[in-house]
């Protein structure tokens, strides 16, 4: 049984994650990594230092690389592991994770990222892959070691001549394949609509494309933590979500469970990014847009920091879904906005209170609420028209109508105009 995992970053060992005699995890940076001033820390919550990090210090970051909730349960079952055994799950899944890292058994070297070209999946193979994901999230139990955070079914893939393929061991993936959520209607169309709408109104959003496998649509999301050089070689960029950066365990990602608040998110941005003035305003827009779009599930793991070109910045937005379209899901926002959790609770005092928590001028925030409400309503027809059969056009129109109504209602309830 593996007792230690080397944490690789761009061909070098940054440190070692170990399983202690009591079953807990510890992390220690490699001496060469510490000695190199150009080598960055793995996380804001794991600053470079010689003493090892105890489990309570390192678990939020490393556990944050793993799937969550039902996806974690199913992956553990497929692997024959306890869902509570973070180290064993990282050992089984940690070859390709979010960001620049690879976790590999100590004293072994990961396969080269210059992997042979993968073979695109046939339509039948793609359909079989999507069928298998609910019981085998991230293809747990296969020879591939893949992991992504989140509670929705998904798997990282590569594109070969525009077609979906599974990566070779060690190969950086370039896209995330997200099938529909079985228990809710039209989630693929819903997420695609909200993501495209966010882009249309000027937000920085991961690119998405809707495709069909057999009778079922799926979402293909371009990974913002991967780049391709002039030779066509893919490279990993580092990122961490807000919970990882704050040292918050994934199971406490919601504000009501002790997770990040709006105020803490803005504080993190101000001390963590290269250009706080830019990213603080981007985050203001993101919060407002999520309220308009009915995305109540915008918790601390659905926002990230991206590290590239010697800079750190707010990562493009991702996982935008109109959860308000599903009555079985809570309408309450994962993070309170101006002390409120639903549009119905919001009034003219909401946005000045939000502005105070964000540390920005209230008149500016009020103007942005009005501008984004107007932009959403103006862009919805054009974005909606991008969808065509065989997609569920009724689901698209249902979500669009709901968002239009929310934009009108938010403006009416919170703006004096």
Residue, then its C-alpha position, 0 to 999 in steps of 0.5 A: x500500500x502506498x504510504x507517500x505520494x510525491x506532489x509534482x509540479x511541471x516536472x519537479x517534486x514540490x513536496x510529499x504527502x504522507x500517510x501517518x501511522x495514525x492514518x492522517x495526512x501530512x505534507x512537507x515541501x521538498x528542500x529544493x523547492x523551498x530553496x528556489x525563490x521562484x518556486x511558488x507555494x501550492x496554496x495560500x493556505x500552505x505557505x512555503x516553510x520547512x516544518x511539515x503541515x499537519x492534517x488539519x492544515x493540509x487536508x482542506x487543500x488536498x481533499x479539495x482536489x477530490x469529488x464531493x458528495x454523491x460523486x465521492x461516494x460512488x467513486x469510493x465504492x467503485x474503488x473499494x475504498x472508504x469515502x472518508x479516506x482522502x489519502x487512498x482516494x488521492x492515491x487512486x485518482x490524483x494523477x490529473x487534478x485541477x491546477x498544475x499538480x500531479x500526485x504520484x507514488x513516491x520514488x516513481x516518475x509520472x509518465x511524460x506529458x508528451x503522450x502519444x495522440x489519443x484515439x477519439x471515441x466512437x459515438x458508441x464508446x462516447x455513449x457508453x462512457x456517459x452511461x458509466x459515469x454515474x456509477x464510476x465517476x471520473x472513470x474510477x477503477x480504470x487505469x486512468x487516475x483522474x480527479x475533479x472537485x464538485x458534486x456533478x458527474x464529469x470526466x476530464x478529456x482531450x479533443x483530437x481533431x475536435x472529437x472527444x478522447x480519453x487522455x493517456x496517463x500523464x497527459x494534461x486534459x483540455x476539456x471537461x465532459x459533463x453529462x446531464x444530471x439524471x434527477x433534473x430535467x434539462x441541466x445541460x441546456x440550463x448550464x449552457x444557457x447561463x454560461x453563454x449568457x454570462x459571456x454575452x453580458x461581459x463576464x469572464x467565463x469558461x467556454x462551453x459547447x453542447x454536444x450530443x452522444x446518442x440520444x443525450x446532450x452533454x456539455x463540453x467545458x474548455x479548461x481554463x487551467x490548461x494552455x497549448x503552446x505553438x507546438x500544440x503541446x498542452x501544459x498545466x496552469x495552477x489554480x485553487x478554489x477559494x475554499x482551498x485558499x482559505x483552508x476550508x474543508x470541502x464539506x463546509x463550503x457553504x456559508x451556513x456551515x462555516x464556509x466562505x462569506x462574501x466579505x471573506x471572498x473579497x478580502x481574499x481577492x485583495x490580498x491574493x491577486x496581482x490586480x485587486x482593483x480589476x478582480x474585485x469589480x469582476x467578483x462584484x459582477x459575478x455575485x450580481x449575475x448569480x442572483x439574477x440567473x438564479x444560481x443559488x449554489x455559488x459557494x466557495x468552491x465555485x470560485x477560483x484563483x488562477x496562477x499564470x504568467x507570474x500573476x494571480x487573478x480571479x479565474x473565469x467563472x464556471x459551474x453556472x446553473x439556474x438552480x431556481x429552475x428546480x423546486x427541489x433545490x433550495x432557493x437560498x443563496x450559498x453566500x448571503x448577499x447584503x444579509x439576504x439569501x433570496x430575491x424576495x428578501x431583497x430591498x433597497x438596502x440590500x446592495x448598499x449592505x453588499x457594497x459595504x461587505x465588498x469594500x466598494x462604493x454603494x452607488x457603483x454597485x447599484x449602477x452595476x445591478x441596474x446595468x446587468x439586469x438590463x444587459x441580461x434582458x437584452x441579451x437573452x433572446x440572442x443567446x436563447x436563439x443559439x440552441x436548436x433541435x435536438x436539444x430540449x428547447x422547452x427547457x431552454x425557454x423555461x430557464x430563459x423566461x425564469x431569468x428574465x423574470x428574475x432580472x425584472x423583479x430584482x430591478x423592481x425590488x432593489x433599485x429606486x428608478 
